[in-house]
């Protein structure tokens, strides 16, 4: 799993137009810089993560604290429950997560494995719905978790849903660190895997995010036949080979993704 967020645009970056509120962007960059690796942060850490000046980071932090989204001991800042309102607004206003949840629950119950639904966000697949099996995985994914698209099964499916030229451009431009000894990082190899997914209709990742974890994903199509999301199953490597994962779970995964596509189209 990706350890750090991609850097936010620098303060010197060109403003798209006169209606763009740069101060709002800075505040949102600060609010979204928190995570498993950055649960309590200092002003200097926020400035580094968001690529802003310490003065700008400090103003954003103090504003968010005054609004009740953050708390502080005077040195470090951390998130308060009010920040959940932002995520709740998305989950409650968009139909796909609520439609997907019972399908993921049924898929997880049937397979006894964890199932996820993700969409493309910058260079990552972001999880918007998830059902965790009793056999929990150590990577501890949840709604809002981001997985690097180049080495996650979800991400490869989502990249395959883009026009080939766009997918290749994105892969070549994104950072591709080795998360494990098995992570595929070479751009040509990643592009080949994305092309293969486009042909076969599914993608896999074998120990590339975390050693001992295998995953497989399929696309979820909209009524026009475009990929709008991806659905995946993750399995502990000691339970079955990747070929066994494909033979055992791919039909159920495709059935669940097809059901979600029909619900969305209806």
C-alpha positions in Angstrom: 0.0 0.0 0.0 1.2 3.5 -0.8 2.9 5.0 2.3 2.7 8.7 1.3 0.4 10.8 -0.7 1.5 12.4 -4.0 2.8 15.9 -3.4 0.2 18.6 -3.8 0.7 21.3 -6.4 3.2 24.0 -5.3 2.0 27.4 -4.2 3.6 28.8 -7.3 1.6 26.6 -9.7 -0.6 28.5 -12.1 -4.1 29.2 -10.9 -6.6 27.6 -13.4 -8.9 30.7 -13.6 -10.1 33.6 -11.6 -12.8 31.5 -9.9 -10.3 29.2 -8.4 -10.0 29.7 -4.6 -6.4 28.9 -3.8 -6.9 29.2 0.0 -9.6 26.5 -0.2 -7.3 24.2 -2.1 -4.6 24.7 0.6 -7.0 23.9 3.3 -8.2 20.8 1.6 -4.6 19.7 0.9 -3.9 20.0 4.6 -7.1 18.2 5.6 -6.3 15.3 3.3 -2.6 15.0 4.3 -3.5 13.0 7.4 -3.4 9.2 7.3 -2.0 6.0 8.8 1.6 7.3 8.4 0.7 10.8 9.4 -1.8 10.6 12.2 -0.3 13.5 14.2 1.7 16.1 12.3 3.7 19.3 12.9 3.5 22.4 10.9 6.8 21.6 9.2 5.6 18.1 8.3 2.4 19.5 6.8 4.4 22.0 4.8 6.6 19.2 3.4 3.7 16.9 2.5 1.6 19.7 0.9 4.6 21.5 -0.6 3.5 24.8 0.9 5.3 27.3 3.0 5.3 26.8 6.8 3.4 30.0 7.2 0.7 28.8 4.8 0.5 25.4 6.5 0.2 27.0 9.9 -2.7 29.3 8.8 -4.6 26.3 7.3 -4.0 24.2 10.4 -5.2 26.9 12.8 -8.2 27.6 10.6 -9.2 23.9 10.6 -8.6 23.7 14.3 -10.9 26.8 14.9 -13.6 25.1 12.7 -13.4 21.9 14.8 -11.9 19.6 12.2 -8.5 19.4 14.0 -7.2 19.5 17.5 -3.6 20.3 18.7 -1.4 20.2 21.7 0.5 23.3 20.5 3.0 21.3 18.5 1.2 18.5 16.7 -2.2 18.4 15.1 -4.7 15.5 14.7 -8.1 15.0 13.2 -11.4 15.2 15.1 -14.7 13.4 14.3 -16.1 16.4 12.5 -13.8 15.5 9.5 -16.0 12.4 9.0 -18.7 14.8 7.7 -16.7 15.3 4.5 -16.6 11.5 3.8 -20.2 11.0 4.9 -21.3 13.7 2.4 -19.9 11.7 -0.4 -21.1 8.3 0.8 -24.6 9.5 1.4 -25.0 11.5 -1.8 -23.5 9.1 -4.3 -25.5 5.9 -5.1 -22.7 3.6 -6.1 -21.2 2.9 -2.6 -24.6 2.1 -1.1 -25.6 -0.1 -4.1 -22.3 -1.9 -3.9 -22.2 -2.6 -0.2 -24.7 -5.5 -0.1 -23.1 -7.0 -3.2 -19.7 -6.8 -1.5 -21.1 -8.3 1.7 -22.6 -11.2 -0.2 -19.4 -11.8 -2.2 -17.3 -11.7 1.0 -19.7 -14.0 2.8 -19.7 -16.4 -0.1 -16.0 -16.5 -0.6 -14.9 -15.8 3.0 -12.5 -13.2 1.5 -12.3 -9.4 1.6 -13.9 -7.6 -1.3 -13.5 -3.9 -2.4 -14.8 -1.4 -4.8 -12.5 1.3 -6.1 -12.3 4.3 -8.4 -9.4 6.1 -10.0 -8.1 9.1 -8.2 -4.9 10.7 -9.7 -2.3 7.9 -9.6 -4.2 5.7 -7.1 -7.3 3.5 -6.8 -9.3 4.8 -3.9 -11.6 2.4 -2.1 -15.2 3.7 -1.9 -16.8 0.5 -0.5 -15.5 -2.6 1.2 -16.5 -5.7 3.0 -13.9 -7.4 5.2 -13.9 -11.1 5.7 -13.2 -12.9 9.0 -9.7 -13.6 7.6 -8.6 -10.0 7.9 -5.5 -8.9 6.0 -2.7 -7.1 7.7 -2.7 -4.2 5.2 -5.9 -2.9 7.0 -7.7 -1.4 4.1 -10.8 0.6 4.6 -13.0 3.1 2.8 -10.8 6.0 1.7 -7.7 3.9 1.5 -5.5 4.6 -1.6 -3.7 1.9 -3.5 -1.0 2.8 -6.1 -2.6 2.1 -9.5 0.5 0.6 -11.1 0.8 -2.4 -8.8 -2.8 -2.9 -7.4 -5.2 -5.1 -9.2 -7.9 -2.5 -8.8 -5.6 0.2 -10.2 -4.6 -1.9 -13.3 -8.3 -2.5 -14.1 -9.0 1.2 -13.8 -6.0 2.1 -15.9 -7.1 -0.4 -18.5 -10.4 1.4 -18.7 -8.6 4.5 -20.0 -7.7 5.0 -23.7 -4.4 3.1 -24.2 -2.4 6.3 -24.9 -3.7 8.0 -21.8 -3.0 4.9 -19.7 0.6 4.7 -21.0 1.1 8.4 -20.3 -0.1 8.0 -16.8 2.0 5.0 -16.0 5.2 6.6 -17.3 4.5 9.8 -15.4 3.7 8.3 -12.0 6.1 7.3 -9.3 6.5 3.5 -9.1 8.5 2.6 -6.0 9.1 -1.1 -5.0 6.7 -1.8 -2.1 7.9 -5.4 -1.9 10.5 -7.5 -3.7 7.7 -8.6 -6.0 6.4 -5.2 -7.1 6.5 -4.6 -10.8 7.9 -1.1 -11.3 9.2 -1.1 -14.9 6.9 1.1 -17.0 7.0 -1.2 -20.0 6.0 -4.2 -17.8 3.2 -2.3 -16.1 1.9 -1.1 -19.4 2.0 -4.7 -20.7 0.0 -5.8 -17.6 -2.6 -3.1 -18.2 -2.9 -4.0 -21.9 -3.4 -7.7 -20.9 -6.1 -6.6 -18.5 -7.8 -4.7 -21.3 -7.8 -7.9 -23.4 -8.7 -10.4 -20.7 -11.1 -8.4 -18.6 -9.4 -8.9 -15.2 -6.1 -8.0 -13.5 -4.2 -9.5 -10.6 -1.5 -8.5 -8.1 0.6 -11.2 -6.4 2.5 -9.9 -3.4 3.2 -6.5 -5.0 1.4 -4.4 -2.3 2.2 -6.7 0.6 4.0 -10.0 0.6 1.6 -12.9 1.2 -1.4 -11.2 -0.3 -2.9 -11.9 -3.7 -5.7 -10.0 -5.3 -7.8 -10.1 -8.4 -10.1 -7.4 -9.9 -12.6 -6.9 -12.6 -14.2 -3.7 -14.1 -17.6 -2.3 -13.4 -19.1 -0.8 -16.6 -21.6 2.0 -17.0 -24.5 1.9 -19.4 -22.2 3.2 -22.2 -19.7 0.4 -21.7 -17.1 2.6 -20.0 -15.2 1.5 -16.9 -16.6 3.5 -14.0 -15.1 1.4 -11.1 -13.3 -1.8 -10.3 -14.2 -4.6 -7.9 -11.6 -6.9 -6.2 -11.1 -9.9 -3.9 -7.9 -10.2 -1.8 -6.7 -13.6 -0.5 -3.8 -14.8 1.7 -1.1 -16.4 -0.4 -0.9 -19.5 1.8 -4.5 -20.3 1.0 -4.3 -20.7 -2.7 -2.2 -20.0 -5.8 -3.0 -17.1 -8.1 -4.4 -19.6 -10.7 -6.6 -21.1 -8.0 -7.8 -17.6 -7.0 -8.8 -17.0 -10.7 -10.5 -20.3 -11.1 -12.3 -20.2 -7.8 -13.3 -16.5 -7.4 -13.3 -14.8 -10.8 -16.8 -16.0 -11.8 -18.3 -14.8 -8.5 -16.4 -11.5 -8.9 -17.7 -10.9 -12.4 -21.2 -11.8 -11.3 -21.1 -9.2 -8.5 -19.6 -6.5 -10.8 -22.3 -7.2 -13.4 -25.0 -6.9 -10.8 -23.7 -3.5 -9.7 -23.5 -2.4 -13.4 -27.2 -3.3 -13.9 -28.2 -1.5 -10.6 -26.4 1.6 -11.7 -27.9 1.5 -15.2 -31.4 1.1 -13.7 
